[in-house]
Amino acid sequence: MEEERITLKPRELKRYEVIKRLLRKEVRQESAAALLELTSRQLRNLMGRVREQGAKGLVHGNRGK
């Protein structure tokens, strides 16, 4: 079985790293939202996608098509 490769842009990589820190409870949601220049609601949505799909959740669905 072939492993799927995910390529993240620098902005997506930064988001992924901050969200991982948030999920490990190293930073607070308000601080993470400020770092990423997102609202708390946008950050919660991204957190949910990262929990479900991992880094792939941050990549736009049309990429590669």
Secondary structure, 3 states (H helix, E strand, C coil): CCCCCCCCCHHHHHHHHHHHHHHCCCCCHHHHHHHHCCCHHHHHHHHHHHHHHHHHHHCCCCCCC
